[in-house]
Amino acid sequence: MKKIIIFISLFAVLLPVTVLAVTVRTNNSVYLAKNDTIEGNLFAAGQTITIEGKVNGDIYCAGQTINISGEVTGDINCAGQSINITGPVTGSVRLAGNSVSLDNKIGHNLMAAGAAIVASAKSSIGWDMLVAGATVEARGNVGKDLYGAVANATIAGQIGRNVNLILSDKIKPATSGVNINNNGLTIAKTAKISGNLTYRSNNLAAIESGAVISGNTTHNLPTVNRASQRFNFLGWLWFKLFSIFSSLAIGLVLISLWREEIKKLTDLLLNKIGLSIGWGVILMFLTPILIILLFITIIGIPLAFILIAIWLIALLISRILVGILIGRILLDNFWPKQKDSLILAMIIGIVITYLIYSLPFIGWILSLVAVWWGLGGIWQYFKNRQ
């Protein structure tokens, strides 16, 4: 690992400063004051992240609570439990969190995933809005299209073109195929859709009097193909079983060769959760940039291939490490006599976490956070050993 750090450091020195301007801030609390300005990209990780100043570049961040009220001239890419964007953004915004709120202007696209996603009446999205979540409210203006997969959605603002949504209904359809008493989609009286409204749902949308839909309204019922469903389920089940057993095999090798190191690394993951996730986000986004720039330099191509291999291996084992940690926690709390059995912890943890990753809507978010968590923990472990 020491050689890797030296390689990357040498590469950073050889790069012109204008090619890659990056500011990295990690702490329990990361704060950029209102009168401060960062020239270039900002990578931030911490329990609480507050950006009140201006960032002339992109923001990559991860934390429990994220508040960005300053101006951002590039893109925002963040993951956290609670994310609030109240400052103007020139580029696109990509967010993943439990609670996501937007209360200002976005120049390009909004892509958000979470349990609750709210774009307030003051919000404005220049291009498209792509969402995946349980509850979504689009109360501001969207310049082009609104599309996504949600459980419940409310549209109360202006949509420049079309709306295309897939809704996951909790109530089974009535005998006629449509249940008009339960509406996953509500079009408020203040809504104005300049194009078509297309949605797939067991239930009819609640379209309030006064709502304007300039194009066609198309309600598609979910199609049920038993043979196709059975085939898809078997394929999904085979893939999950393959993932679980291959992860168990890799975990067994890791424990057999580096038992004590795995225990220390998972202890670090538990003790520095926020910092590990933050470093994981930084490494996930920064490493591909370094790889691309290495390829551009030509002489750095061999190092780029080495870095790709290390990066992919780290991504592969990151979720396995998180699974081992979860297994250790469960054994320690429910089977204390078996708490020293790292193999049993691995089996229990990997099976449970991989089932959690399969949950609809939030499973892929939790899986991504686990990758960040494990990746950042690996980095911190080897960095602390130097």
C-alpha positions as CSV (number, residue, x, y, z in Angstrom):
1,M,0.0,0.0,0.0
2,K,2.9,2.3,0.7
3,K,4.1,2.0,-2.9
4,I,0.7,2.8,-4.2
5,I,0.6,6.0,-2.2
6,I,4.1,6.9,-3.5
7,F,3.0,6.2,-7.1
8,I,-0.1,8.4,-6.7
9,S,1.8,11.2,-5.0
10,L,4.4,11.2,-7.8
11,F,1.6,11.3,-10.4
12,A,0.0,14.2,-8.6
13,V,3.3,16.1,-8.7
14,L,3.8,15.5,-12.4
15,L,0.3,16.7,-13.3
16,P,-0.1,20.4,-14.1
17,V,-2.0,22.1,-11.4
18,T,-4.6,23.4,-13.8
19,V,-5.6,19.8,-14.8
20,L,-6.8,18.7,-11.3
21,A,-7.7,21.3,-8.7
22,V,-9.1,19.4,-5.7
23,T,-9.8,20.5,-2.1
24,V,-10.3,17.6,0.4
25,R,-11.9,18.2,3.8
26,T,-12.7,15.5,6.3
27,N,-13.7,15.9,9.9
28,N,-16.7,15.2,12.1
29,S,-17.9,18.6,11.1
30,V,-17.0,20.2,7.8
31,Y,-17.8,23.9,7.4
32,L,-17.3,26.4,4.6
33,A,-18.1,29.9,5.8
34,K,-20.3,32.2,3.8
35,N,-17.5,34.5,2.7
36,D,-15.1,31.7,1.7
37,T,-14.6,30.5,-1.9
38,I,-13.1,27.3,-3.1
39,E,-11.5,27.3,-6.6
40,G,-11.8,23.8,-8.0
41,N,-13.6,20.6,-6.9
42,L,-14.4,20.0,-3.2
43,F,-14.4,16.5,-1.7
44,A,-15.9,16.6,1.8
45,A,-16.7,13.8,4.3
46,G,-17.9,14.1,7.9
47,Q,-20.8,13.7,10.3
48,T,-22.1,17.1,9.4
49,I,-21.3,19.0,6.3
50,T,-22.3,22.7,5.9
51,I,-21.4,24.6,2.8
52,E,-22.4,28.3,3.0
53,G,-19.5,29.7,0.8
54,K,-19.0,29.5,-3.0
55,V,-17.5,26.5,-4.8
56,N,-16.2,27.2,-8.3
57,G,-16.3,23.5,-9.3
58,D,-17.9,20.3,-8.3
59,I,-18.8,19.0,-4.9
60,Y,-18.5,15.3,-3.9
61,C,-19.6,14.7,-0.3
62,A,-20.9,12.1,2.1
63,G,-22.2,12.6,5.7
64,Q,-25.1,12.2,8.0
65,T,-26.4,15.7,7.6
66,I,-25.5,17.8,4.5
67,N,-26.6,21.4,4.0
68,I,-25.5,23.3,1.0
69,S,-26.7,26.9,0.9
70,G,-23.8,28.5,-1.0
71,E,-23.4,28.9,-4.8
72,V,-22.0,25.9,-6.7
73,T,-20.8,26.6,-10.3
74,G,-20.3,22.9,-11.1
75,D,-22.2,19.7,-10.1
76,I,-23.2,18.3,-6.7
77,N,-22.7,14.6,-6.0
78,C,-23.6,13.7,-2.4
79,A,-24.9,10.9,-0.2
80,G,-26.2,11.2,3.3
81,Q,-29.1,10.7,5.7
82,S,-30.5,14.2,5.3
83,I,-29.5,16.4,2.3
84,N,-30.7,20.0,1.9
85,I,-29.8,22.0,-1.2
86,T,-30.8,25.7,-0.7
87,G,-28.2,27.4,-2.8
88,P,-28.1,27.8,-6.7
89,V,-26.3,25.2,-8.7
90,T,-25.1,25.8,-12.3
91,G,-24.6,22.2,-13.3
92,S,-26.4,18.9,-12.3
93,V,-27.3,17.5,-8.8
94,R,-27.0,13.8,-8.0
95,L,-28.2,12.8,-4.5
96,A,-28.8,9.6,-2.5
97,G,-30.2,9.9,1.0
98,N,-33.1,9.2,3.3
99,S,-34.4,12.7,3.1
100,V,-33.6,14.9,0.1
101,S,-34.9,18.5,-0.3
102,L,-34.2,21.1,-3.0
103,D,-35.1,24.8,-2.6
104,N,-33.3,26.7,-5.3
105,K,-32.3,26.7,-9.0
106,I,-30.4,23.9,-10.7
107,G,-29.1,24.7,-14.1
108,H,-29.1,21.1,-15.6
109,N,-30.4,17.8,-14.2
110,L,-31.6,16.5,-10.8
111,M,-31.1,12.8,-10.2
112,A,-32.2,11.8,-6.7
113,A,-32.9,8.6,-4.8
114,G,-34.3,8.4,-1.3
115,A,-37.2,7.7,1.0
116,A,-38.5,11.3,0.7
117,I,-37.6,13.7,-2.1
118,V,-39.0,17.2,-2.1
119,A,-38.5,19.9,-4.7
120,S,-40.2,22.9,-3.2
121,A,-42.2,25.6,-5.0
122,K,-39.1,27.8,-5.0
123,S,-37.1,25.1,-6.9
124,S,-36.3,25.3,-10.6
125,I,-34.6,22.5,-12.6
126,G,-33.3,23.5,-16.0
127,W,-33.4,20.2,-17.7
128,D,-34.7,16.8,-16.5
129,M,-35.7,15.4,-13.1
130,L,-35.1,11.7,-12.5
131,V,-36.2,10.2,-9.2
132,A,-36.4,6.9,-7.4
133,G,-38.0,6.8,-4.0
134,A,-41.0,6.2,-1.7
135,T,-42.4,9.7,-1.6
136,V,-41.7,12.4,-4.2
137,E,-43.0,15.9,-4.4
138,A,-42.3,18.1,-7.5
139,R,-43.7,21.5,-6.5
140,G,-41.3,23.7,-8.5
141,N,-40.5,24.0,-12.2
142,V,-38.9,21.4,-14.4
143,G,-37.6,22.6,-17.7
144,K,-37.9,19.4,-19.6
145,D,-39.0,15.9,-18.5
146,L,-39.9,14.3,-15.2
147,Y,-39.5,10.5,-14.9
148,G,-38.7,7.8,-12.4
149,A,-40.0,5.0,-10.2
150,V,-41.8,5.9,-7.0
151,A,-44.4,4.7,-4.5
152,N,-46.2,8.0,-4.2
153,A,-45.8,11.2,-6.2
154,T,-47.3,14.7,-6.1
155,I,-46.8,17.1,-9.0
156,A,-47.8,20.7,-8.2
157,G,-45.4,22.7,-10.4
158,Q,-44.8,23.3,-14.0
159,I,-43.3,20.5,-16.2
160,G,-41.8,21.8,-19.5
161,R,-42.4,18.6,-21.5
162,N,-43.5,15.1,-20.5
163,V,-44.1,13.1,-17.3
164,N,-43.3,9.4,-17.3
165,L,-43.6,7.5,-14.0
166,I,-43.7,3.9,-12.8
167,L,-45.6,3.6,-9.5
168,S,-45.4,0.8,-7.0
169,D,-48.8,0.3,-5.5
170,K,-49.3,-1.1,-2.0
171,I,-53.0,-2.0,-2.6
172,K,-54.0,-4.7,-5.0
173,P,-56.2,-3.6,-7.9
174,A,-60.0,-4.1,-7.8
175,T,-61.8,-6.7,-9.9
176,S,-62.1,-4.3,-12.8
177,G,-58.3,-3.9,-12.8
178,V,-58.4,-0.3,-11.4
179,N,-58.8,0.9,-7.8
180,I,-59.9,4.5,-7.9
181,N,-59.9,4.8,-4.1
182,N,-56.1,4.7,-3.7
183,N,-53.9,7.1,-5.6
184,G,-50.2,6.8,-5.8
185,L,-50.0,9.8,-8.1
186,T,-51.6,13.2,-7.4
187,I,-51.7,16.0,-9.9
188,A,-52.4,19.2,-7.9
189,K,-54.5,22.0,-9.1
190,T,-51.4,24.2,-9.5
191,A,-49.7,21.7,-11.8
192,K,-49.1,22.5,-15.5
193,I,-47.7,19.7,-17.7
194,S,-46.8,21.0,-21.2
195,G,-46.5,17.6,-22.7
196,N,-47.9,14.1,-22.1
197,L,-48.6,12.4,-18.8
198,T,-47.8,8.7,-18.8
199,Y,-47.8,6.5,-15.7
200,R,-48.0,2.8,-14.9
201,S,-50.0,1.9,-11.9
202,N,-52.8,-0.3,-10.6
203,N,-54.6,2.9,-9.6
204,L,-55.9,6.0,-11.4
205,A,-54.1,9.2,-10.7
206,A,-55.9,11.9,-8.6
207,I,-56.1,14.9,-11.0
208,E,-57.4,17.9,-9.2
209,S,-59.6,20.5,-10.9
210,G,-57.5,23.3,-12.4
211,A,-54.5,21.1,-13.3
212,V,-53.4,21.6,-16.9
213,I,-52.2,18.7,-19.0
214,S,-51.5,19.9,-22.6
215,G,-50.8,16.5,-24.1
216,N,-52.3,13.0,-23.7
217,T,-52.8,11.2,-20.4
218,T,-52.0,7.5,-20.6
219,H,-52.6,5.2,-17.7
220,N,-50.9,1.8,-18.2
221,L,-51.8,-1.2,-16.0
222,P,-48.9,-3.4,-14.9
223,T,-48.6,-6.4,-17.2
224,V,-48.5,-9.8,-15.6
225,N,-46.8,-12.6,-17.4
226,R,-46.6,-15.6,-15.1
227,A,-44.0,-17.5,-17.2
228,S,-41.8,-14.4,-17.6
229,Q,-42.2,-13.6,-13.9
230,R,-41.1,-17.2,-12.9
231,F,-38.1,-17.0,-15.3
232,N,-37.1,-13.6,-14.0
233,F,-37.4,-14.8,-10.4
234,L,-35.3,-17.8,-11.0
235,G,-32.7,-15.7,-12.7
236,W,-32.7,-13.2,-9.8
237,L,-32.5,-16.0,-7.3
238,W,-29.6,-17.7,-9.1
239,F,-27.7,-14.4,-9.3
240,K,-28.2,-13.7,-5.6
241,L,-27.1,-17.2,-4.6
242,F,-24.1,-16.9,-6.9
243,S,-23.2,-13.5,-5.3
244,I,-23.6,-14.8,-1.8
245,F,-21.6,-18.0,-2.3
246,S,-18.8,-16.3,-4.2
247,S,-18.6,-13.7,-1.5
248,L,-18.4,-16.4,1.2
249,A,-15.6,-18.0,-0.7
250,I,-13.7,-14.8,-1.0
251,G,-14.4,-14.0,2.7
252,L,-13.1,-17.5,3.7
253,V,-9.8,-16.8,1.8
254,L,-9.5,-13.4,3.5
255,I,-10.0,-14.8,7.0
256,S,-7.7,-17.7,6.4
257,L,-4.8,-15.5,5.3
258,W,-5.4,-12.3,7.3
259,R,-7.5,-13.1,10.3
260,E,-6.1,-10.5,12.7
261,E,-6.0,-7.9,10.0
262,I,-9.6,-8.4,9.1
263,K,-10.6,-8.0,12.8
264,K,-8.6,-4.8,13.1
265,L,-10.1,-3.5,9.8
266,T,-13.7,-4.2,10.8
267,D,-13.1,-2.6,14.2
268,L,-11.9,0.5,12.4
269,L,-15.1,0.4,10.2
270,L,-17.2,0.4,13.4
271,N,-15.3,3.1,15.2
272,K,-15.1,5.5,12.2
273,I,-18.3,5.0,10.3
274,G,-18.8,8.6,8.9
275,L,-15.1,9.1,8.1
276,S,-14.9,5.7,6.3
277,I,-18.0,6.4,4.2
278,G,-16.6,9.8,3.3
279,W,-13.3,8.5,2.2
280,G,-15.1,5.8,0.2
281,V,-17.0,8.4,-1.7
282,I,-13.8,10.4,-2.4
283,L,-12.0,7.3,-3.6
284,M,-14.8,6.0,-5.8
285,F,-15.0,9.3,-7.7
286,L,-11.4,10.4,-7.6
287,T,-9.8,7.1,-8.6
288,P,-11.4,7.0,-12.1
289,I,-10.3,10.6,-12.7
290,L,-6.7,9.6,-11.8
291,I,-6.9,6.6,-14.0
292,I,-8.1,8.6,-17.0
293,L,-5.4,11.2,-16.5
294,L,-2.8,8.5,-16.3
295,F,-3.9,7.1,-19.6
296,I,-3.7,10.6,-21.1
297,T,-0.1,11.0,-20.0
298,I,0.8,7.8,-22.0
299,I,3.8,7.0,-19.8
300,G,1.4,6.4,-16.9
301,I,-0.6,3.7,-18.7
302,P,1.1,0.8,-16.8
303,L,0.4,2.5,-13.5
304,A,-3.2,3.1,-14.7
305,F,-3.7,-0.7,-15.2
306,I,-2.2,-1.4,-11.7
307,L,-4.5,1.2,-10.2
308,I,-7.6,-0.3,-12.0
309,A,-6.8,-3.7,-10.6
310,I,-6.3,-2.5,-7.0
311,W,-9.5,-0.3,-7.2
312,L,-11.6,-3.2,-8.5
313,I,-10.3,-5.6,-5.9
314,A,-11.0,-3.0,-3.2
315,L,-14.6,-2.5,-4.5
316,L,-15.1,-6.2,-4.6
317,I,-14.1,-6.9,-1.0
318,S,-15.6,-3.7,0.5
319,R,-19.1,-5.2,0.9
320,I,-17.7,-8.4,2.2
321,L,-15.9,-6.6,5.0
322,V,-19.1,-4.8,5.9
323,G,-20.9,-8.2,6.0
324,I,-18.2,-9.5,8.4
325,L,-18.6,-6.5,10.6
326,I,-22.4,-6.9,10.7
327,G,-22.0,-10.6,11.6
328,R,-19.5,-9.7,14.4
329,I,-22.0,-7.2,15.9
330,L,-24.9,-9.8,15.7
331,L,-22.8,-12.5,17.4
332,D,-21.6,-10.1,20.1
333,N,-25.1,-9.1,20.9
334,F,-27.1,-12.4,20.5
335,W,-24.5,-15.2,20.6
336,P,-21.7,-13.9,22.8
337,K,-20.2,-17.4,23.2
338,Q,-19.6,-17.5,19.5
339,K,-18.3,-13.9,19.1
340,D,-14.7,-15.0,18.4
341,S,-15.8,-17.2,15.5
342,L,-14.9,-14.9,12.5
343,I,-16.1,-17.5,10.0
344,L,-19.5,-17.8,11.6
345,A,-19.7,-14.0,11.7
346,M,-18.8,-13.8,8.0
347,I,-21.5,-16.4,7.0
348,I,-24.3,-14.7,9.0
349,G,-23.3,-11.2,8.1
350,I,-22.9,-11.7,4.3
351,V,-26.2,-13.6,4.0
352,I,-28.1,-10.9,5.9
353,T,-26.5,-7.9,4.2
354,Y,-26.9,-9.4,0.8
355,L,-30.6,-10.0,1.5
356,I,-30.9,-6.4,2.6
357,Y,-29.2,-5.2,-0.6
358,S,-32.1,-7.0,-2.5
359,L,-34.8,-4.8,-0.9
360,P,-36.7,-2.7,-3.4
361,F,-36.0,1.1,-3.6
362,I,-33.5,1.3,-0.7
363,G,-31.5,-1.9,-1.3
364,W,-29.2,-0.5,-4.0
365,I,-28.6,2.6,-1.9
366,L,-27.6,0.6,1.1
367,S,-25.4,-1.5,-1.1
368,L,-23.7,1.6,-2.5
369,V,-23.2,2.9,1.1
370,A,-21.7,-0.4,2.1
371,V,-19.2,-0.2,-0.8
372,W,-18.2,3.3,0.3
373,W,-18.0,2.2,3.9
374,G,-15.7,-0.7,3.2
375,L,-13.6,1.1,0.6
376,G,-13.0,4.0,2.9
377,G,-12.1,1.6,5.8
378,I,-9.5,-0.2,3.6
379,W,-7.9,3.1,2.8
380,Q,-7.8,4.3,6.4
381,Y,-6.4,1.0,7.6
382,F,-3.5,0.9,5.2
383,K,-2.9,4.6,5.6
384,N,-2.6,4.3,9.4
385,R,-0.1,1.5,9.0
386,Q,2.4,3.7,7.3
